[in-house]
Amino acid sequence: MAFFGKSKDSEFDISSVTVPTHIGIIMDGNGRWAKKRGLPRSAGHKAGGKNFRTITRYCSDIGVKYLTVYAFSTENWKRPQDEISALMLLFKSYLEEALNDFQDDSIVVKFIGDKSRFDKELRELMIRTEEGSAHRDGMVLNIAMNYGSRDEIVRAARTLAQKALDNKISPDDITEQMFADNLYTKGQPDPDLIIRPSGEYRISNFLLWQCAYSEFVIMDKLWPDFTKEDLNSAILEFAKRSRRFGGV
Protein backbone atom coordinates (compact mmCIF):
# COMPACT_ATOMS: atom_id res chain seq x y z
CA MET A 1 0.00 0.00 0.00
CA ALA A 2 1.07 3.56 -0.70
CA PHE A 3 1.10 6.67 1.45
CA PHE A 4 -0.06 10.10 0.45
CA GLY A 5 0.25 13.58 1.88
CA LYS A 6 -1.63 16.72 1.07
CA SER A 7 -3.25 16.34 -2.34
CA LYS A 8 -3.05 19.23 -4.74
CA ASP A 9 -6.86 19.03 -4.94
CA SER A 10 -7.66 19.03 -1.24
CA GLU A 11 -6.94 20.91 1.96
CA PHE A 12 -7.13 17.63 3.85
CA ASP A 13 -3.72 16.46 5.04
CA ILE A 14 -3.60 12.79 5.99
CA SER A 15 0.06 12.23 5.27
CA SER A 16 0.42 9.55 7.94
CA VAL A 17 -2.48 7.45 6.62
CA THR A 18 -2.08 4.42 4.38
CA VAL A 19 -4.00 4.67 1.14
CA PRO A 20 -5.80 1.42 0.25
CA THR A 21 -4.15 -0.28 -2.70
CA HIS A 22 -7.53 -1.26 -4.18
CA ILE A 23 -10.80 0.60 -3.60
CA GLY A 24 -14.19 -0.57 -4.83
CA ILE A 25 -17.11 1.85 -5.12
CA ILE A 26 -20.76 0.97 -5.62
CA MET A 27 -21.96 4.10 -7.39
CA ASP A 28 -25.51 4.17 -6.04
CA GLY A 29 -28.21 6.80 -5.77
CA ASN A 30 -28.33 8.52 -9.16
CA GLY A 31 -32.06 7.95 -9.61
CA ARG A 32 -32.96 9.15 -6.11
CA TRP A 33 -30.73 12.19 -6.57
CA ALA A 34 -32.72 13.13 -9.67
CA LYS A 35 -36.10 12.40 -8.06
CA LYS A 36 -35.31 14.71 -5.12
CA ARG A 37 -34.79 17.50 -7.66
CA GLY A 38 -37.81 16.72 -9.80
CA LEU A 39 -35.57 15.62 -12.67
CA PRO A 40 -35.69 12.52 -14.89
CA ARG A 41 -33.56 9.61 -13.75
CA SER A 42 -31.33 10.12 -16.79
CA ALA A 43 -30.27 13.48 -15.30
CA GLY A 44 -29.12 11.64 -12.19
CA HIS A 45 -27.06 9.21 -14.25
CA LYS A 46 -25.48 12.12 -16.12
CA ALA A 47 -24.56 13.82 -12.83
CA GLY A 48 -23.23 10.51 -11.51
CA GLY A 49 -21.09 10.07 -14.63
CA LYS A 50 -19.57 13.51 -14.18
CA ASN A 51 -18.76 12.74 -10.55
CA PHE A 52 -17.25 9.41 -11.56
CA ARG A 53 -14.64 11.23 -13.64
CA THR A 54 -13.85 13.57 -10.73
CA ILE A 55 -13.43 10.79 -8.16
CA THR A 56 -11.47 8.59 -10.57
CA ARG A 57 -8.87 11.28 -11.20
CA TYR A 58 -8.65 12.06 -7.49
CA CYS A 59 -8.02 8.39 -6.64
CA SER A 60 -5.24 8.37 -9.20
CA ASP A 61 -3.77 11.59 -7.78
CA ILE A 62 -3.58 10.30 -4.20
CA GLY A 63 -1.92 7.00 -5.05
CA VAL A 64 -4.69 4.40 -5.28
CA LYS A 65 -3.35 1.60 -7.50
CA TYR A 66 -6.64 -0.08 -8.42
CA LEU A 67 -10.16 1.37 -8.49
CA THR A 68 -13.19 -0.76 -9.32
CA VAL A 69 -16.51 1.01 -9.88
CA TYR A 70 -19.91 -0.63 -10.25
CA ALA A 71 -21.50 1.07 -13.27
CA PHE A 72 -24.14 -1.38 -14.56
CA SER A 73 -25.08 -4.74 -13.10
CA THR A 74 -26.53 -7.84 -14.71
CA GLU A 75 -29.73 -7.05 -12.79
CA ASN A 76 -29.98 -3.50 -14.14
CA TRP A 77 -31.46 -4.84 -17.39
CA LYS A 78 -34.72 -5.19 -15.42
CA ARG A 79 -35.09 -1.40 -15.32
CA PRO A 80 -37.52 0.43 -17.64
CA GLN A 81 -36.41 0.33 -21.27
CA ASP A 82 -36.27 4.12 -21.60
CA GLU A 83 -33.86 4.31 -18.67
CA ILE A 84 -31.68 1.54 -20.10
CA SER A 85 -31.60 3.28 -23.49
CA ALA A 86 -30.61 6.55 -21.85
CA LEU A 87 -27.85 4.77 -19.93
CA MET A 88 -26.47 3.14 -23.07
CA LEU A 89 -26.33 6.54 -24.79
CA LEU A 90 -24.60 7.97 -21.72
CA PHE A 91 -22.04 5.16 -21.71
CA LYS A 92 -21.29 5.75 -25.39
CA SER A 93 -20.95 9.47 -24.85
CA TYR A 94 -18.67 8.95 -21.88
CA LEU A 95 -16.41 6.49 -23.70
CA GLU A 96 -16.10 8.81 -26.68
CA GLU A 97 -15.11 11.61 -24.30
CA ALA A 98 -12.79 9.32 -22.34
CA LEU A 99 -10.84 8.46 -25.47
CA ASN A 100 -9.94 12.15 -25.60
CA ASP A 101 -10.20 13.30 -21.97
CA PHE A 102 -8.09 10.50 -20.49
CA GLN A 103 -5.47 10.36 -23.22
CA ASP A 104 -3.08 12.49 -21.16
CA ASP A 105 -3.76 10.54 -17.96
CA SER A 106 -1.78 7.55 -16.80
CA ILE A 107 -4.96 5.59 -16.01
CA VAL A 108 -5.32 2.08 -17.44
CA VAL A 109 -8.98 1.31 -18.23
CA LYS A 110 -10.42 -2.20 -18.09
CA PHE A 111 -14.03 -3.36 -18.38
CA ILE A 112 -15.11 -6.27 -16.22
CA GLY A 113 -18.33 -8.09 -16.97
CA ASP A 114 -19.98 -9.70 -19.98
CA LYS A 115 -19.62 -7.31 -22.95
CA SER A 116 -21.60 -9.55 -25.30
CA ARG A 117 -25.01 -8.10 -24.44
CA PHE A 118 -24.06 -4.56 -25.46
CA ASP A 119 -24.50 -3.41 -29.04
CA LYS A 120 -21.60 -3.49 -31.51
CA GLU A 121 -20.84 0.23 -31.26
CA LEU A 122 -20.52 0.17 -27.47
CA ARG A 123 -18.44 -3.03 -27.51
CA GLU A 124 -16.06 -1.48 -30.02
CA LEU A 125 -15.75 1.66 -27.90
CA MET A 126 -14.89 -0.49 -24.90
CA ILE A 127 -12.19 -2.31 -26.85
CA ARG A 128 -10.75 0.95 -28.21
CA THR A 129 -10.69 2.44 -24.71
CA GLU A 130 -8.91 -0.60 -23.27
CA GLU A 131 -6.41 -0.82 -26.11
CA GLY A 132 -5.76 2.92 -26.04
CA SER A 133 -4.84 2.84 -22.35
CA ALA A 134 -3.02 -0.51 -22.20
CA HIS A 135 0.44 1.08 -22.49
CA ARG A 136 -0.05 3.34 -19.48
CA ASP A 137 1.60 2.70 -16.13
CA GLY A 138 -0.74 4.41 -13.67
CA MET A 139 -3.82 3.40 -11.70
CA VAL A 140 -5.91 0.54 -13.07
CA LEU A 141 -9.57 1.51 -13.39
CA ASN A 142 -11.99 -1.42 -13.58
CA ILE A 143 -15.41 -0.38 -14.85
CA ALA A 144 -17.95 -3.10 -14.02
CA MET A 145 -20.56 -3.16 -16.80
CA ASN A 146 -23.10 -5.94 -17.22
CA TYR A 147 -21.30 -7.34 -14.20
CA GLY A 148 -22.67 -9.64 -11.56
CA SER A 149 -20.43 -11.46 -9.14
CA ARG A 150 -22.52 -14.65 -9.07
CA ASP A 151 -22.30 -14.76 -12.86
CA GLU A 152 -18.54 -14.18 -12.63
CA ILE A 153 -18.15 -17.05 -10.16
CA VAL A 154 -20.28 -19.41 -12.24
CA ARG A 155 -18.20 -18.56 -15.35
CA ALA A 156 -14.98 -19.35 -13.47
CA ALA A 157 -16.43 -22.64 -12.23
CA ARG A 158 -17.50 -23.60 -15.75
CA THR A 159 -14.06 -22.78 -17.13
CA LEU A 160 -12.33 -24.98 -14.55
CA ALA A 161 -14.90 -27.75 -15.00
CA GLN A 162 -14.26 -27.77 -18.76
CA LYS A 163 -10.51 -27.93 -18.19
CA ALA A 164 -11.07 -30.91 -15.91
CA LEU A 165 -13.27 -32.60 -18.53
CA ASP A 166 -10.53 -32.00 -21.10
CA ASN A 167 -8.00 -33.62 -18.72
CA LYS A 168 -5.99 -30.41 -18.61
CA ILE A 169 -6.30 -30.30 -14.81
CA SER A 170 -7.45 -32.61 -12.06
CA PRO A 171 -10.23 -31.41 -9.74
CA ASP A 172 -7.76 -31.96 -6.92
CA ASP A 173 -5.48 -29.36 -8.51
CA ILE A 174 -8.00 -26.54 -8.08
CA THR A 175 -6.93 -23.99 -5.49
CA GLU A 176 -8.25 -20.61 -4.38
CA GLN A 177 -5.54 -18.95 -6.47
CA MET A 178 -6.47 -20.97 -9.55
CA PHE A 179 -10.09 -19.96 -9.10
CA ALA A 180 -9.13 -16.30 -8.65
CA ASP A 181 -7.09 -16.50 -11.85
CA ASN A 182 -10.30 -17.25 -13.75
CA LEU A 183 -12.14 -14.16 -12.50
CA TYR A 184 -12.32 -10.84 -14.35
CA THR A 185 -9.87 -9.34 -11.84
CA LYS A 186 -7.13 -11.89 -12.54
CA GLY A 187 -3.73 -10.63 -11.42
CA GLN A 188 -5.12 -7.84 -9.26
CA PRO A 189 -5.13 -7.63 -5.46
CA ASP A 190 -8.47 -7.97 -3.74
CA PRO A 191 -10.13 -4.69 -2.71
CA ASP A 192 -9.00 -3.39 0.67
CA LEU A 193 -11.91 -0.97 0.99
CA ILE A 194 -15.40 -0.97 -0.52
CA ILE A 195 -17.43 2.22 -0.31
CA ARG A 196 -21.18 2.38 -0.80
CA PRO A 197 -22.78 5.82 -0.95
CA SER A 198 -26.60 6.15 -0.68
CA GLY A 199 -26.88 4.56 2.77
CA GLU A 200 -27.92 1.11 1.54
CA TYR A 201 -26.54 -1.79 3.58
CA ARG A 202 -26.20 -4.26 0.71
CA ILE A 203 -23.33 -5.55 -1.42
CA SER A 204 -25.62 -5.99 -4.45
CA ASN A 205 -23.71 -8.83 -6.12
CA PHE A 206 -20.44 -6.87 -6.28
CA LEU A 207 -17.06 -8.64 -6.01
CA LEU A 208 -18.40 -11.40 -3.76
CA TRP A 209 -15.28 -13.57 -4.02
CA GLN A 210 -12.84 -10.68 -3.94
CA CYS A 211 -14.36 -8.88 -0.94
CA ALA A 212 -13.87 -11.73 1.55
CA TYR A 213 -11.64 -9.54 3.74
CA SER A 214 -12.51 -6.07 2.47
CA GLU A 215 -13.42 -3.28 4.86
CA PHE A 216 -16.78 -1.63 4.16
CA VAL A 217 -17.76 2.00 4.59
CA ILE A 218 -21.41 2.97 4.07
CA MET A 219 -22.20 6.65 3.56
CA ASP A 220 -25.65 8.22 3.68
CA LYS A 221 -24.96 10.33 0.63
CA LEU A 222 -26.13 9.84 -2.94
CA TRP A 223 -23.41 9.19 -5.51
CA PRO A 224 -23.68 12.50 -7.44
CA ASP A 225 -23.09 14.33 -4.13
CA PHE A 226 -20.12 12.16 -3.10
CA THR A 227 -17.02 14.37 -2.83
CA LYS A 228 -13.26 14.07 -2.54
CA GLU A 229 -13.65 14.93 1.14
CA ASP A 230 -16.06 11.98 1.52
CA LEU A 231 -13.44 9.72 -0.02
CA ASN A 232 -10.84 11.09 2.40
CA SER A 233 -13.20 10.35 5.30
CA ALA A 234 -13.68 6.77 4.10
CA ILE A 235 -9.91 6.30 3.85
CA LEU A 236 -9.45 7.68 7.36
CA GLU A 237 -12.11 5.27 8.64
CA PHE A 238 -10.33 2.43 6.84
CA ALA A 239 -7.04 3.43 8.50
CA LYS A 240 -8.63 3.01 11.94
CA ARG A 241 -9.63 -0.60 11.28
CA SER A 242 -7.54 -3.52 12.50
CA ARG A 243 -7.26 -6.03 9.65
CA ARG A 244 -6.44 -9.48 11.03
CA PHE A 245 -7.52 -11.66 8.09
CA GLY A 246 -8.82 -14.33 10.44
CA GLY A 247 -5.82 -14.15 12.78
CA VAL A 248 -5.49 -12.70 16.26
C-alpha positions in Angstrom: 0.0 0.0 0.0 1.1 3.6 -0.7 1.1 6.7 1.4 -0.1 10.1 0.4 0.2 13.6 1.9 -1.6 16.7 1.1 -3.3 16.3 -2.3 -3.1 19.2 -4.7 -6.9 19.0 -4.9 -7.7 19.0 -1.2 -6.9 20.9 2.0 -7.1 17.6 3.8 -3.7 16.5 5.0 -3.6 12.8 6.0 0.1 12.2 5.3 0.4 9.6 7.9 -2.5 7.5 6.6 -2.1 4.4 4.4 -4.0 4.7 1.1 -5.8 1.4 0.2 -4.2 -0.3 -2.7 -7.5 -1.3 -4.2 -10.8 0.6 -3.6 -14.2 -0.6 -4.8 -17.1 1.8 -5.1 -20.8 1.0 -5.6 -22.0 4.1 -7.4 -25.5 4.2 -6.0 -28.2 6.8 -5.8 -28.3 8.5 -9.2 -32.1 8.0 -9.6 -33.0 9.1 -6.1 -30.7 12.2 -6.6 -32.7 13.1 -9.7 -36.1 12.4 -8.1 -35.3 14.7 -5.1 -34.8 17.5 -7.7 -37.8 16.7 -9.8 -35.6 15.6 -12.7 -35.7 12.5 -14.9 -33.6 9.6 -13.8 -31.3 10.1 -16.8 -30.3 13.5 -15.3 -29.1 11.6 -12.2 -27.1 9.2 -14.2 -25.5 12.1 -16.1 -24.6 13.8 -12.8 -23.2 10.5 -11.5 -21.1 10.1 -14.6 -19.6 13.5 -14.2 -18.8 12.7 -10.6 -17.2 9.4 -11.6 -14.6 11.2 -13.6 -13.8 13.6 -10.7 -13.4 10.8 -8.2 -11.5 8.6 -10.6 -8.9 11.3 -11.2 -8.7 12.1 -7.5 -8.0 8.4 -6.6 -5.2 8.4 -9.2 -3.8 11.6 -7.8 -3.6 10.3 -4.2 -1.9 7.0 -5.0 -4.7 4.4 -5.3 -3.4 1.6 -7.5 -6.6 -0.1 -8.4 -10.2 1.4 -8.5 -13.2 -0.8 -9.3 -16.5 1.0 -9.9 -19.9 -0.6 -10.2 -21.5 1.1 -13.3 -24.1 -1.4 -14.6 -25.1 -4.7 -13.1 -26.5 -7.8 -14.7 -29.7 -7.0 -12.8 -30.0 -3.5 -14.1 -31.5 -4.8 -17.4 -34.7 -5.2 -15.4 -35.1 -1.4 -15.3 -37.5 0.4 -17.6 -36.4 0.3 -21.3 -36.3 4.1 -21.6 -33.9 4.3 -18.7 -31.7 1.5 -20.1 -31.6 3.3 -23.5 -30.6 6.6 -21.8 -27.8 4.8 -19.9 -26.5 3.1 -23.1 -26.3 6.5 -24.8 -24.6 8.0 -21.7 -22.0 5.2 -21.7 -21.3 5.7 -25.4 -21.0 9.5 -24.9 -18.7 8.9 -21.9 -16.4 6.5 -23.7 -16.1 8.8 -26.7 -15.1 11.6 -24.3 -12.8 9.3 -22.3 -10.8 8.5 -25.5 -9.9 12.1 -25.6 -10.2 13.3 -22.0 -8.1 10.5 -20.5 -5.5 10.4 -23.2 -3.1 12.5 -21.2 -3.8 10.5 -18.0 -1.8 7.5 -16.8 -5.0 5.6 -16.0 -5.3 2.1 -17.4 -9.0 1.3 -18.2 -10.4 -2.2 -18.1 -14.0 -3.4 -18.4 -15.1 -6.3 -16.2 -18.3 -8.1 -17.0 -20.0 -9.7 -20.0 -19.6 -7.3 -22.9 -21.6 -9.6 -25.3 -25.0 -8.1 -24.4 -24.1 -4.6 -25.5 -24.5 -3.4 -29.0 -21.6 -3.5 -31.5 -20.8 0.2 -31.3 -20.5 0.2 -27.5 -18.4 -3.0 -27.5 -16.1 -1.5 -30.0 -15.8 1.7 -27.9 -14.9 -0.5 -24.9 -12.2 -2.3 -26.8 -10.7 0.9 -28.2 -10.7 2.4 -24.7 -8.9 -0.6 -23.3 -6.4 -0.8 -26.1 -5.8 2.9 -26.0 -4.8 2.8 -22.4 -3.0 -0.5 -22.2 0.4 1.1 -22.5 -0.1 3.3 -19.5 1.6 2.7 -16.1 -0.7 4.4 -13.7 -3.8 3.4 -11.7 -5.9 0.5 -13.1 -9.6 1.5 -13.4 -12.0 -1.4 -13.6 -15.4 -0.4 -14.8 -17.9 -3.1 -14.0 -20.6 -3.2 -16.8 -23.1 -5.9 -17.2 -21.3 -7.3 -14.2 -22.7 -9.6 -11.6 -20.4 -11.5 -9.1 -22.5 -14.6 -9.1 -22.3 -14.8 -12.9 -18.5 -14.2 -12.6 -18.1 -17.1 -10.2 -20.3 -19.4 -12.2 -18.2 -18.6 -15.3 -15.0 -19.3 -13.5 -16.4 -22.6 -12.2 -17.5 -23.6 -15.8 -14.1 -22.8 -17.1 -12.3 -25.0 -14.6 -14.9 -27.8 -15.0 -14.3 -27.8 -18.8 -10.5 -27.9 -18.2 -11.1 -30.9 -15.9 -13.3 -32.6 -18.5 -10.5 -32.0 -21.1 -8.0 -33.6 -18.7 -6.0 -30.4 -18.6 -6.3 -30.3 -14.8 -7.4 -32.6 -12.1 -10.2 -31.4 -9.7 -7.8 -32.0 -6.9 -5.5 -29.4 -8.5 -8.0 -26.5 -8.1 -6.9 -24.0 -5.5 -8.2 -20.6 -4.4 -5.5 -19.0 -6.5 -6.5 -21.0 -9.5 -10.1 -20.0 -9.1 -9.1 -16.3 -8.7 -7.1 -16.5 -11.9 -10.3 -17.2 -13.7 -12.1 -14.2 -12.5 -12.3 -10.8 -14.3 -9.9 -9.3 -11.8 -7.1 -11.9 -12.5 -3.7 -10.6 -11.4 -5.1 -7.8 -9.3 -5.1 -7.6 -5.5 -8.5 -8.0 -3.7 -10.1 -4.7 -2.7 -9.0 -3.4 0.7 -11.9 -1.0 1.0 -15.4 -1.0 -0.5 -17.4 2.2 -0.3 -21.2 2.4 -0.8 -22.8 5.8 -0.9 -26.6 6.1 -0.7 -26.9 4.6 2.8 -27.9 1.1 1.5 -26.5 -1.8 3.6 -26.2 -4.3 0.7 -23.3 -5.5 -1.4 -25.6 -6.0 -4.5 -23.7 -8.8 -6.1 -20.4 -6.9 -6.3 -17.1 -8.6 -6.0 -18.4 -11.4 -3.8 -15.3 -13.6 -4.0 -12.8 -10.7 -3.9 -14.4 -8.9 -0.9 -13.9 -11.7 1.5 -11.6 -9.5 3.7 -12.5 -6.1 2.5 -13.4 -3.3 4.9 -16.8 -1.6 4.2 -17.8 2.0 4.6 -21.4 3.0 4.1 -22.2 6.6 3.6 -25.7 8.2 3.7 -25.0 10.3 0.6 -26.1 9.8 -2.9 -23.4 9.2 -5.5 -23.7 12.5 -7.4 -23.1 14.3 -4.1 -20.1 12.2 -3.1 -17.0 14.4 -2.8 -13.3 14.1 -2.5 -13.7 14.9 1.1 -16.1 12.0 1.5 -13.4 9.7 0.0 -10.8 11.1 2.4 -13.2 10.4 5.3 -13.7 6.8 4.1 -9.9 6.3 3.8 -9.5 7.7 7.4 -12.1 5.3 8.6 -10.3 2.4 6.8 -7.0 3.4 8.5 -8.6 3.0 11.9 -9.6 -0.6 11.3 -7.5 -3.5 12.5 -7.3 -6.0 9.7 -6.4 -9.5 11.0 -7.5 -11.7 8.1 -8.8 -14.3 10.4 -5.8 -14.2 12.8 -5.5 -12.7 16.3 
